Amino acid sequence: MKYLVIVEAISRIIQSLGIGVGAFFGALGGYQTFSDWREGNREKEKRAWMFRRNFPRRNLNETFRLIRSKTDQDRVYLVDLRKNQKHWIKNMNTMKKLGFGSSDVFEVSEGEFKSYKEEDEIG
């Protein structure tokens, strides 16, 4: 009888330790996921800041333009006219962060659209 009480007590201790260790590792995994997510957001913000710096609004339609193809109305691209490159702006929120609006976008022919080399996306 005494033996069963001791075994039961040890069993509860081991179970509690297992739950505690599992919770610790679960929290550690959650922290790592959050940390990776935060780092990814920092990288996106850094890239957006770089694009804002390299493509200030005052140079719009001089050194760069915002375009969309007649055949793909949903995608807006920032075109660097100096390098003949285009960067897809992933969404309107990113476009607003860059300081632009839908009224800044020009529709271009498919031929002109294809003449620009596609580079990294923004956002």
A tleap script that builds the chain and sets N, CA, C and O, in Angstrom:
source leaprc.protein.ff14SB
mol = sequence {
  NMET LYS TYR LEU VAL ILE VAL GLU ALA ILE
  SER ARG ILE ILE GLN SER LEU GLY ILE GLY
  VAL GLY ALA PHE PHE GLY ALA LEU GLY GLY
  TYR GLN THR PHE SER ASP TRP ARG GLU GLY
  ASN ARG GLU LYS GLU LYS ARG ALA TRP MET
  PHE ARG ARG ASN PHE PRO ARG ARG ASN LEU
  ASN GLU THR PHE ARG LEU ILE ARG SER LYS
  THR ASP GLN ASP ARG VAL TYR LEU VAL ASP
  LEU ARG LYS ASN GLN LYS HIE TRP ILE LYS
  ASN MET ASN THR MET LYS LYS LEU GLY PHE
  GLY SER SER ASP VAL PHE GLU VAL SER GLU
  GLY GLU PHE LYS SER TYR LYS GLU GLU ASP
  GLU ILE CGLY
}
set mol.1.N position { 0.812 -1.189 0.000 }
set mol.1.CA position { 0.000 0.000 0.000 }
set mol.1.C position { 0.866 1.267 0.000 }
set mol.1.O position { 0.643 2.198 -0.774 }
set mol.2.N position { 1.860 1.267 0.896 }
set mol.2.CA position { 2.769 2.397 0.972 }
set mol.2.C position { 3.519 2.572 -0.352 }
set mol.2.O position { 3.748 3.690 -0.812 }
set mol.3.N position { 3.886 1.465 -0.936 }
set mol.3.CA position { 4.610 1.464 -2.210 }
set mol.3.C position { 3.789 2.140 -3.309 }
set mol.3.O position { 4.342 2.907 -4.098 }
set mol.4.N position { 2.498 1.876 -3.374 }
set mol.4.CA position { 1.618 2.463 -4.382 }
set mol.4.C position { 1.497 3.973 -4.210 }
set mol.4.O position { 1.443 4.703 -5.200 }
set mol.5.N position { 1.454 4.445 -2.986 }
set mol.5.CA position { 1.365 5.880 -2.714 }
set mol.5.C position { 2.627 6.575 -3.204 }
set mol.5.O position { 2.557 7.653 -3.794 }
set mol.6.N position { 3.784 5.959 -2.961 }
set mol.6.CA position { 5.067 6.534 -3.397 }
set mol.6.C position { 5.142 6.549 -4.927 }
set mol.6.O position { 5.543 7.556 -5.512 }
set mol.7.N position { 4.772 5.478 -5.563 }
set mol.7.CA position { 4.782 5.388 -7.027 }
set mol.7.C position { 3.825 6.422 -7.625 }
set mol.7.O position { 4.147 7.066 -8.622 }
set mol.8.N position { 2.670 6.574 -7.025 }
set mol.8.CA position { 1.699 7.552 -7.515 }
set mol.8.C position { 2.246 8.977 -7.377 }
set mol.8.O position { 2.057 9.793 -8.280 }
set mol.9.N position { 2.903 9.283 -6.291 }
set mol.9.CA position { 3.482 10.609 -6.065 }
set mol.9.C position { 4.587 10.888 -7.084 }
set mol.9.O position { 4.659 11.976 -7.656 }
set mol.10.N position { 5.440 9.896 -7.301 }
set mol.10.CA position { 6.520 10.045 -8.288 }
set mol.10.C position { 5.932 10.221 -9.682 }
set mol.10.O position { 6.434 11.022 -10.470 }
set mol.11.N position { 4.888 9.489 -9.988 }
set mol.11.CA position { 4.220 9.599 -11.287 }
set mol.11.C position { 3.675 11.012 -11.513 }
set mol.11.O position { 3.810 11.562 -12.606 }
set mol.12.N position { 3.061 11.597 -10.484 }
set mol.12.CA position { 2.543 12.960 -10.600 }
set mol.12.C position { 3.658 13.972 -10.784 }
set mol.12.O position { 3.528 14.913 -11.567 }
set mol.13.N position { 4.757 13.778 -10.063 }
set mol.13.CA position { 5.911 14.690 -10.198 }
set mol.13.C position { 6.465 14.629 -11.615 }
set mol.13.O position { 6.728 15.662 -12.231 }
set mol.14.N position { 6.639 13.421 -12.127 }
set mol.14.CA position { 7.172 13.255 -13.491 }
set mol.14.C position { 6.206 13.857 -14.515 }
set mol.14.O position { 6.640 14.501 -15.470 }
set mol.15.N position { 4.927 13.656 -14.324 }
set mol.15.CA position { 3.931 14.234 -15.233 }
set mol.15.C position { 3.992 15.762 -15.189 }
set mol.15.O position { 3.960 16.411 -16.234 }
set mol.16.N position { 4.077 16.332 -14.006 }
set mol.16.CA position { 4.162 17.790 -13.868 }
set mol.16.C position { 5.437 18.326 -14.518 }
set mol.16.O position { 5.411 19.356 -15.192 }
set mol.17.N position { 6.552 17.621 -14.312 }
set mol.17.CA position { 7.804 18.031 -14.957 }
set mol.17.C position { 7.683 17.974 -16.478 }
set mol.17.O position { 8.148 18.868 -17.184 }
set mol.18.N position { 7.050 16.908 -16.971 }
set mol.18.CA position { 6.854 16.770 -18.423 }
set mol.18.C position { 6.017 17.907 -18.986 }
set mol.18.O position { 6.332 18.462 -20.038 }
set mol.19.N position { 4.955 18.245 -18.278 }
set mol.19.CA position { 4.103 19.356 -18.731 }
set mol.19.C position { 4.889 20.667 -18.696 }
set mol.19.O position { 4.794 21.474 -19.621 }
set mol.20.N position { 5.656 20.877 -17.642 }
set mol.20.CA position { 6.460 22.102 -17.523 }
set mol.20.C position { 7.504 22.203 -18.617 }
set mol.20.O position { 7.674 23.261 -19.224 }
set mol.21.N position { 8.207 21.105 -18.873 }
set mol.21.CA position { 9.230 21.102 -19.928 }
set mol.21.C position { 8.576 21.319 -21.291 }
set mol.21.O position { 9.104 22.056 -22.123 }
set mol.22.N position { 7.435 20.683 -21.521 }
set mol.22.CA position { 6.714 20.871 -22.793 }
set mol.22.C position { 6.272 22.315 -22.974 }
set mol.22.O position { 6.390 22.878 -24.062 }
set mol.23.N position { 5.760 22.912 -21.899 }
set mol.23.CA position { 5.344 24.324 -21.974 }
set mol.23.C position { 6.538 25.225 -22.247 }
set mol.23.O position { 6.434 26.177 -23.021 }
set mol.24.N position { 7.667 24.934 -21.621 }
set mol.24.CA position { 8.876 25.729 -21.841 }
set mol.24.C position { 9.310 25.680 -23.301 }
set mol.24.O position { 9.583 26.714 -23.910 }
set mol.25.N position { 9.371 24.471 -23.860 }
set mol.25.CA position { 9.788 24.344 -25.259 }
set mol.25.C position { 8.750 24.930 -26.215 }
set mol.25.O position { 9.107 25.466 -27.264 }
set mol.26.N position { 7.477 24.830 -25.862 }
set mol.26.CA position { 6.433 25.461 -26.672 }
set mol.26.C position { 6.583 26.970 -26.684 }
set mol.26.O position { 6.458 27.606 -27.731 }
set mol.27.N position { 6.850 27.541 -25.521 }
set mol.27.CA position { 7.065 28.994 -25.437 }
set mol.27.C position { 8.311 29.396 -26.209 }
set mol.27.O position { 8.323 30.426 -26.883 }
set mol.28.N position { 9.347 28.594 -26.114 }
set mol.28.CA position { 10.584 28.884 -26.841 }
set mol.28.C position { 10.337 28.873 -28.350 }
set mol.28.O position { 10.839 29.734 -29.072 }
set mol.29.N position { 9.567 27.901 -28.818 }
set mol.29.CA position { 9.218 27.838 -30.248 }
set mol.29.C position { 8.379 29.033 -30.661 }
set mol.29.O position { 8.579 29.594 -31.739 }
set mol.30.N position { 7.434 29.427 -29.803 }
set mol.30.CA position { 6.614 30.609 -30.098 }
set mol.30.C position { 7.449 31.871 -30.158 }
set mol.30.O position { 7.233 32.725 -31.018 }
set mol.31.N position { 8.403 31.989 -29.247 }
set mol.31.CA position { 9.286 33.157 -29.261 }
set mol.31.C position { 10.118 33.185 -30.537 }
set mol.31.O position { 10.297 34.244 -31.139 }
set mol.32.N position { 10.627 32.028 -30.953 }
set mol.32.CA position { 11.442 31.966 -32.172 }
set mol.32.C position { 10.605 32.355 -33.397 }
set mol.32.O position { 11.079 33.077 -34.275 }
set mol.33.N position { 9.383 31.882 -33.449 }
set mol.33.CA position { 8.493 32.234 -34.559 }
set mol.33.C position { 8.220 33.730 -34.576 }
set mol.33.O position { 8.282 34.364 -35.629 }
set mol.34.N position { 7.918 34.297 -33.409 }
set mol.34.CA position { 7.683 35.736 -33.310 }
set mol.34.C position { 8.926 36.522 -33.715 }
set mol.34.O position { 8.833 37.517 -34.433 }
set mol.35.N position { 10.072 36.076 -33.256 }
set mol.35.CA position { 11.333 36.751 -33.581 }
set mol.35.C position { 11.591 36.734 -35.090 }
set mol.35.O position { 11.986 37.749 -35.665 }
set mol.36.N position { 11.368 35.587 -35.728 }
set mol.36.CA position { 11.542 35.488 -37.184 }
set mol.36.C position { 10.568 36.406 -37.914 }
set mol.36.O position { 10.943 37.075 -38.877 }
set mol.37.N position { 9.317 36.438 -37.455 }
set mol.37.CA position { 8.303 37.305 -38.058 }
set mol.37.C position { 8.704 38.769 -37.928 }
set mol.37.O position { 8.616 39.533 -38.890 }
set mol.38.N position { 9.145 39.157 -36.731 }
set mol.38.CA position { 9.558 40.539 -36.492 }
set mol.38.C position { 10.750 40.910 -37.378 }
set mol.38.O position { 10.785 42.006 -37.937 }
set mol.39.N position { 11.710 40.019 -37.507 }
set mol.39.CA position { 12.887 40.275 -38.345 }
set mol.39.C position { 12.472 40.432 -39.807 }
set mol.39.O position { 13.001 41.288 -40.515 }
set mol.40.N position { 11.522 39.604 -40.260 }
set mol.40.CA position { 11.021 39.735 -41.633 }
set mol.40.C position { 10.352 41.079 -41.856 }
set mol.40.O position { 10.535 41.695 -42.906 }
set mol.41.N position { 9.576 41.544 -40.877 }
set mol.41.CA position { 8.941 42.859 -40.992 }
set mol.41.C position { 9.973 43.974 -41.019 }
set mol.41.O position { 9.833 44.942 -41.766 }
set mol.42.N position { 11.005 43.836 -40.204 }
set mol.42.CA position { 12.083 44.841 -40.213 }
set mol.42.C position { 12.748 44.916 -41.580 }
set mol.42.O position { 13.049 45.999 -42.083 }
set mol.43.N position { 12.971 43.755 -42.168 }
set mol.43.CA position { 13.600 43.711 -43.491 }
set mol.43.C position { 12.706 44.376 -44.539 }
set mol.43.O position { 13.196 45.111 -45.396 }
set mol.44.N position { 11.402 44.122 -44.474 }
set mol.44.CA position { 10.469 44.747 -45.412 }
set mol.44.C position { 10.464 46.263 -45.233 }
set mol.44.O position { 10.470 47.007 -46.214 }
set mol.45.N position { 10.454 46.719 -43.983 }
set mol.45.CA position { 10.465 48.159 -43.708 }
set mol.45.C position { 11.757 48.787 -44.214 }
set mol.45.O position { 11.749 49.890 -44.761 }
set mol.46.N position { 12.847 48.089 -44.030 }
set mol.46.CA position { 14.150 48.594 -44.504 }
set mol.46.C position { 14.159 48.730 -46.025 }
set mol.46.O position { 14.637 49.723 -46.573 }
set mol.47.N position { 13.621 47.712 -46.691 }
set mol.47.CA position { 13.555 47.774 -48.167 }
set mol.47.C position { 12.629 48.896 -48.626 }
set mol.47.O position { 12.942 49.606 -49.582 }
set mol.48.N position { 11.492 49.061 -47.952 }
set mol.48.CA position { 10.563 50.141 -48.317 }
set mol.48.C position { 11.236 51.493 -48.109 }
set mol.48.O position { 11.089 52.389 -48.940 }
set mol.49.N position { 11.972 51.649 -47.008 }
set mol.49.CA position { 12.686 52.894 -46.753 }
set mol.49.C position { 13.710 53.151 -47.854 }
set mol.49.O position { 13.859 54.285 -48.309 }
set mol.50.N position { 14.422 52.097 -48.288 }
set mol.50.CA position { 15.413 52.241 -49.354 }
set mol.50.C position { 14.743 52.703 -50.655 }
set mol.50.O position { 15.269 53.572 -51.350 }
set mol.51.N position { 13.597 52.125 -50.977 }
set mol.51.CA position { 12.886 52.531 -52.191 }
set mol.51.C position { 12.376 53.968 -52.061 }
set mol.51.O position { 12.429 54.726 -53.030 }
set mol.52.N position { 11.884 54.353 -50.880 }
set mol.52.CA position { 11.436 55.743 -50.672 }
set mol.52.C position { 12.594 56.714 -50.865 }
set mol.52.O position { 12.429 57.781 -51.456 }
set mol.53.N position { 13.751 56.341 -50.368 }
set mol.53.CA position { 14.933 57.194 -50.492 }
set mol.53.C position { 15.412 57.269 -51.944 }
set mol.53.O position { 15.752 58.347 -52.430 }
set mol.54.N position { 15.439 56.137 -52.629 }
set mol.54.CA position { 15.941 56.102 -54.010 }
set mol.54.C position { 14.941 56.629 -55.030 }
set mol.54.O position { 15.324 57.040 -56.126 }
set mol.55.N position { 13.655 56.618 -54.669 }
set mol.55.CA position { 12.622 57.061 -55.598 }
set mol.55.C position { 11.697 58.069 -54.911 }
set mol.55.O position { 10.527 57.777 -54.662 }
set mol.56.N position { 12.230 59.258 -54.606 }
set mol.56.CA position { 11.389 60.264 -53.934 }
set mol.56.C position { 10.300 60.788 -54.867 }
set mol.56.O position { 10.484 60.843 -56.083 }
set mol.57.N position { 9.204 61.158 -54.303 }
set mol.57.CA position { 8.042 61.625 -55.070 }
set mol.57.C position { 8.395 62.765 -56.025 }
set mol.57.O position { 7.838 62.848 -57.120 }
set mol.58.N position { 9.306 63.632 -55.626 }
set mol.58.CA position { 9.670 64.783 -56.477 }
set mol.58.C position { 10.287 64.351 -57.814 }
set mol.58.O position { 10.308 65.134 -58.764 }
set mol.59.N position { 10.796 63.096 -57.895 }
set mol.59.CA position { 11.400 62.598 -59.138 }
set mol.59.C position { 10.446 61.724 -59.957 }
set mol.59.O position { 10.834 61.144 -60.971 }
set mol.60.N position { 9.191 61.638 -59.500 }
set mol.60.CA position { 8.199 60.838 -60.210 }
set mol.60.C position { 8.051 61.353 -61.635 }
set mol.60.O position { 7.903 62.556 -61.851 }
set mol.61.N position { 8.091 60.458 -62.595 }
set mol.61.CA position { 7.987 60.720 -64.036 }
set mol.61.C position { 9.225 61.392 -64.616 }
set mol.61.O position { 9.221 61.788 -65.782 }
set mol.62.N position { 10.281 61.528 -63.823 }
set mol.62.CA position { 11.568 62.015 -64.336 }
set mol.62.C position { 12.565 60.868 -64.382 }
set mol.62.O position { 13.066 60.513 -65.449 }
set mol.63.N position { 12.854 60.285 -63.209 }
set mol.63.CA position { 13.795 59.158 -63.153 }
set mol.63.C position { 13.086 57.820 -62.978 }
set mol.63.O position { 13.687 56.761 -63.155 }
set mol.64.N position { 11.815 57.878 -62.632 }
set mol.64.CA position { 11.031 56.646 -62.493 }
set mol.64.C position { 9.552 56.954 -62.743 }
set mol.64.O position { 9.115 58.104 -62.694 }
set mol.65.N position { 8.796 55.877 -63.013 }
set mol.65.CA position { 7.344 55.991 -63.213 }
set mol.65.C position { 6.650 54.834 -62.531 }
set mol.65.O position { 7.268 53.820 -62.207 }
set mol.66.N position { 5.370 54.997 -62.320 }
set mol.66.CA position { 4.520 53.900 -61.856 }
set mol.66.C position { 3.638 53.512 -63.030 }
set mol.66.O position { 2.952 54.354 -63.610 }
set mol.67.N position { 3.661 52.225 -63.376 }
set mol.67.CA position { 2.917 51.773 -64.554 }
set mol.67.C position { 2.105 50.525 -64.248 }
set mol.67.O position { 2.315 49.841 -63.247 }
set mol.68.N position { 1.174 50.259 -65.145 }
set mol.68.CA position { 0.468 48.977 -65.174 }
set mol.68.C position { 0.261 48.634 -66.647 }
set mol.68.O position { 0.136 49.515 -67.498 }
set mol.69.N position { 0.230 47.355 -66.919 }
set mol.69.CA position { 0.023 46.879 -68.277 }
set mol.69.C position { -1.463 46.915 -68.618 }
set mol.69.O position { -2.312 46.732 -67.746 }
set mol.70.N position { -1.767 47.151 -69.879 }
set mol.70.CA position { -3.172 47.117 -70.313 }
set mol.70.C position { -3.772 45.723 -70.141 }
set mol.70.O position { -4.978 45.583 -69.936 }
set mol.71.N position { -2.928 44.692 -70.223 }
set mol.71.CA position { -3.430 43.324 -70.121 }
set mol.71.C position { -3.495 42.815 -68.681 }
set mol.71.O position { -4.198 41.841 -68.412 }
set mol.72.N position { -2.776 43.454 -67.746 }
set mol.72.CA position { -2.808 43.038 -66.335 }
set mol.72.C position { -3.029 44.278 -65.473 }
set mol.72.O position { -2.081 44.868 -64.956 }
set mol.73.N position { -4.275 44.656 -65.329 }
set mol.73.CA position { -4.649 45.885 -64.621 }
set mol.73.C position { -4.394 45.828 -63.119 }
set mol.73.O position { -4.304 46.868 -62.466 }
set mol.74.N position { -4.278 44.625 -62.569 }
set mol.74.CA position { -4.162 44.481 -61.120 }
set mol.74.C position { -2.771 44.794 -60.576 }
set mol.74.O position { -2.646 45.191 -59.418 }
set mol.75.N position { -1.747 44.629 -61.365 }
set mol.75.CA position { -0.373 44.801 -60.881 }
set mol.75.C position { 0.178 46.179 -61.252 }
set mol.75.O position { 0.084 46.629 -62.394 }
set mol.76.N position { 0.758 46.829 -60.234 }
set mol.76.CA position { 1.402 48.124 -60.437 }
set mol.76.C position { 2.909 47.929 -60.265 }
set mol.76.O position { 3.358 47.221 -59.364 }
set mol.77.N position { 3.670 48.563 -61.138 }
set mol.77.CA position { 5.123 48.436 -61.118 }
set mol.77.C position { 5.777 49.809 -60.985 }
set mol.77.O position { 5.288 50.799 -61.529 }
set mol.78.N position { 6.879 49.851 -60.261 }
set mol.78.CA position { 7.731 51.031 -60.221 }
set mol.78.C position { 8.820 50.782 -61.250 }
set mol.78.O position { 9.537 49.785 -61.162 }
set mol.79.N position { 8.954 51.674 -62.224 }
set mol.79.CA position { 9.936 51.504 -63.292 }
set mol.79.C position { 11.060 52.503 -63.099 }
set mol.79.O position { 10.833 53.713 -63.089 }
set mol.80.N position { 12.276 51.991 -62.945 }
set mol.80.CA position { 13.467 52.824 -62.872 }
set mol.80.C position { 13.887 53.122 -64.312 }
set mol.80.O position { 14.407 52.249 -65.006 }
set mol.81.N position { 13.660 54.360 -64.754 }
set mol.81.CA position { 13.936 54.722 -66.149 }
set mol.81.C position { 15.430 54.764 -66.456 }
set mol.81.O position { 15.834 54.607 -67.608 }
set mol.82.N position { 16.253 54.978 -65.423 }
set mol.82.CA position { 17.703 55.018 -65.637 }
set mol.82.C position { 18.265 53.629 -65.927 }
set mol.82.O position { 19.200 53.483 -66.715 }
set mol.83.N position { 17.689 52.610 -65.285 }
set mol.83.CA position { 18.197 51.242 -65.430 }
set mol.83.C position { 17.299 50.363 -66.298 }
set mol.83.O position { 17.629 49.209 -66.570 }
set mol.84.N position { 16.172 50.908 -66.727 }
set mol.84.CA position { 15.220 50.163 -67.554 }
set mol.84.C position { 14.728 48.902 -66.835 }
set mol.84.O position { 14.627 47.831 -67.434 }
set mol.85.N position { 14.421 49.053 -65.523 }
set mol.85.CA position { 13.980 47.944 -64.698 }
set mol.85.C position { 12.618 48.242 -64.079 }
set mol.85.O position { 12.272 49.395 -63.822 }
set mol.86.N position { 11.854 47.173 -63.845 }
set mol.86.CA position { 10.561 47.347 -63.181 }
set mol.86.C position { 10.512 46.479 -61.924 }
set mol.86.O position { 11.053 45.374 -61.885 }
set mol.87.N position { 9.845 47.016 -60.898 }
set mol.87.CA position { 9.667 46.332 -59.622 }
set mol.87.C position { 8.176 46.276 -59.330 }
set mol.87.O position { 7.512 47.311 -59.289 }
set mol.88.N position { 7.644 45.071 -59.125 }
set mol.88.CA position { 6.229 44.910 -58.816 }
set mol.88.C position { 5.968 45.410 -57.396 }
set mol.88.O position { 6.639 44.983 -56.456 }
set mol.89.N position { 5.002 46.309 -57.236 }
set mol.89.CA position { 4.559 46.775 -55.922 }
set mol.89.C position { 3.423 45.841 -55.514 }
set mol.89.O position { 2.360 45.841 -56.134 }
set mol.90.N position { 3.651 45.048 -54.473 }
set mol.90.CA position { 2.744 43.947 -54.128 }
set mol.90.C position { 1.320 44.358 -53.792 }
set mol.90.O position { 0.387 43.614 -54.094 }
set mol.91.N position { 1.121 45.530 -53.172 }
set mol.91.CA position { -0.244 45.914 -52.792 }
set mol.91.C position { -0.346 47.428 -52.593 }
set mol.91.O position { 0.658 48.140 -52.573 }
set mol.92.N position { -1.574 47.892 -52.447 }
set mol.92.CA position { -1.824 49.337 -52.286 }
set mol.92.C position { -1.224 49.876 -50.997 }
set mol.92.O position { -0.773 51.021 -50.958 }
set mol.93.N position { -1.211 49.081 -49.961 }
set mol.93.CA position { -0.627 49.518 -48.698 }
set mol.93.C position { 0.853 49.856 -48.876 }
set mol.93.O position { 1.326 50.868 -48.360 }
set mol.94.N position { 1.573 49.021 -49.597 }
set mol.94.CA position { 2.987 49.274 -49.874 }
set mol.94.C position { 3.133 50.523 -50.729 }
set mol.94.O position { 4.030 51.334 -50.500 }
set mol.95.N position { 2.263 50.679 -51.704 }
set mol.95.CA position { 2.321 51.863 -52.565 }
set mol.95.C position { 2.104 53.134 -51.731 }
set mol.95.O position { 2.780 54.140 -51.950 }
set mol.96.N position { 1.174 53.092 -50.787 }
set mol.96.CA position { 0.925 54.244 -49.913 }
set mol.96.C position { 2.120 54.524 -49.022 }
set mol.96.O position { 2.466 55.682 -48.787 }
set mol.97.N position { 2.765 53.450 -48.516 }
set mol.97.CA position { 3.960 53.622 -47.685 }
set mol.97.C position { 5.080 54.300 -48.467 }
set mol.97.O position { 5.889 55.038 -47.905 }
set mol.98.N position { 5.114 54.041 -49.764 }
set mol.98.CA position { 6.123 54.671 -50.615 }
set mol.98.C position { 5.758 56.118 -50.938 }
set mol.98.O position { 6.579 56.862 -51.472 }
set mol.99.N position { 4.539 56.514 -50.617 }
set mol.99.CA position { 4.111 57.898 -50.826 }
set mol.99.C position { 3.365 58.137 -52.123 }
set mol.99.O position { 3.264 59.276 -52.578 }
set mol.100.N position { 2.839 57.076 -52.727 }
set mol.100.CA position { 2.151 57.196 -54.007 }
set mol.100.C position { 0.701 56.750 -53.897 }
set mol.100.O position { 0.318 56.049 -52.959 }
set mol.101.N position { -0.095 57.167 -54.870 }
set mol.101.CA position { -1.491 56.768 -54.923 }
set mol.101.C position { -1.836 56.243 -56.303 }
set mol.101.O position { -1.004 56.267 -57.210 }
set mol.102.N position { -3.048 55.776 -56.460 }
set mol.102.CA position { -3.464 55.194 -57.740 }
set mol.102.C position { -3.478 56.225 -58.866 }
set mol.102.O position { -3.375 55.856 -60.036 }
set mol.103.N position { -3.603 57.504 -58.535 }
set mol.103.CA position { -3.606 58.536 -59.578 }
set mol.103.C position { -2.208 58.751 -60.177 }
set mol.103.O position { -2.076 59.420 -61.202 }
set mol.104.N position { -1.178 58.198 -59.557 }
set mol.104.CA position { 0.195 58.323 -60.068 }
set mol.104.C position { 0.549 57.251 -61.093 }
set mol.104.O position { 1.630 57.288 -61.681 }
set mol.105.N position { -0.348 56.305 -61.309 }
set mol.105.CA position { -0.066 55.142 -62.159 }
set mol.105.C position { -0.500 55.409 -63.598 }
set mol.105.O position { -1.598 55.909 -63.840 }
set mol.106.N position { 0.374 55.069 -64.555 }
set mol.106.CA position { 0.078 55.192 -65.979 }
set mol.106.C position { -0.116 53.811 -66.584 }
set mol.106.O position { 0.584 52.860 -66.235 }
set mol.107.N position { -1.068 53.717 -67.486 }
set mol.107.CA position { -1.277 52.476 -68.221 }
set mol.107.C position { -0.403 52.525 -69.467 }
set mol.107.O position { -0.409 53.521 -70.191 }
set mol.108.N position { 0.355 51.449 -69.724 }
set mol.108.CA position { 1.258 51.408 -70.875 }
set mol.108.C position { 0.926 50.220 -71.760 }
set mol.108.O position { 0.264 49.274 -71.334 }
set mol.109.N position { 1.394 50.284 -72.991 }
set mol.109.CA position { 1.154 49.187 -73.936 }
set mol.109.C position { 1.928 47.948 -73.500 }
set mol.109.O position { 2.895 48.038 -72.743 }
set mol.110.N position { 1.495 46.810 -73.980 }
set mol.110.CA position { 2.158 45.552 -73.648 }
set mol.110.C position { 3.611 45.561 -74.126 }
set mol.110.O position { 4.493 45.031 -73.450 }
set mol.111.N position { 3.856 46.161 -75.284 }
set mol.111.CA position { 5.220 46.237 -75.817 }
set mol.111.C position { 6.141 47.033 -74.905 }
set mol.111.O position { 7.255 46.601 -74.608 }
set mol.112.N position { 5.674 48.200 -74.462 }
set mol.112.CA position { 6.488 49.002 -73.539 }
set mol.112.C position { 6.665 48.262 -72.220 }
set mol.112.O position { 7.757 48.251 -71.652 }
set mol.113.N position { 5.598 47.649 -71.737 }
set mol.113.CA position { 5.651 46.926 -70.462 }
set mol.113.C position { 6.719 45.832 -70.507 }
set mol.113.O position { 7.507 45.683 -69.573 }
set mol.114.N position { 6.735 45.074 -71.593 }
set mol.114.CA position { 7.698 43.970 -71.724 }
set mol.114.C position { 9.130 44.453 -71.970 }
set mol.114.O position { 10.074 43.676 -71.829 }
set mol.115.N position { 9.298 45.719 -72.333 }
set mol.115.CA position { 10.650 46.226 -72.605 }
set mol.115.C position { 11.455 46.456 -71.326 }
set mol.115.O position { 12.675 46.611 -71.385 }
set mol.116.N position { 10.790 46.479 -70.176 }
set mol.116.CA position { 11.490 46.688 -68.908 }
set mol.116.C position { 11.846 45.349 -68.280 }
set mol.116.O position { 11.033 44.425 -68.257 }
set mol.117.N position { 13.067 45.256 -67.773 }
set mol.117.CA position { 13.525 44.027 -67.116 }
set mol.117.C position { 12.898 43.934 -65.729 }
set mol.117.O position { 12.903 44.900 -64.966 }
set mol.118.N position { 12.357 42.750 -65.412 }
set mol.118.CA position { 11.715 42.539 -64.119 }
set mol.118.C position { 12.767 42.285 -63.038 }
set mol.118.O position { 13.660 41.454 -63.207 }
set mol.119.N position { 12.647 43.013 -61.929 }
set mol.119.CA position { 13.555 42.887 -60.793 }
set mol.119.C position { 12.775 42.509 -59.541 }
set mol.119.O position { 11.611 42.117 -59.633 }
set mol.120.N position { 13.402 42.621 -58.372 }
set mol.120.CA position { 12.766 42.248 -57.099 }
set mol.120.C position { 11.471 43.009 -56.875 }
set mol.120.O position { 11.319 44.158 -57.290 }
set mol.121.N position { 10.537 42.333 -56.203 }
set mol.121.CA position { 9.263 42.973 -55.861 }
set mol.121.C position { 9.440 43.890 -54.645 }
set mol.121.O position { 10.409 43.774 -53.894 }
set mol.122.N position { 8.498 44.781 -54.478 }
set mol.122.CA position { 8.498 45.691 -53.340 }
set mol.122.C position { 7.309 45.335 -52.464 }
set mol.122.O position { 6.176 45.294 -52.944 }
set mol.123.N position { 7.554 45.076 -51.182 }
set mol.123.CA position { 6.464 44.828 -50.247 }
set mol.123.C position { 6.341 43.461 -49.747 }
set mol.123.O position { 5.446 43.172 -48.954 }
savepdb mol mol.pdb
quit
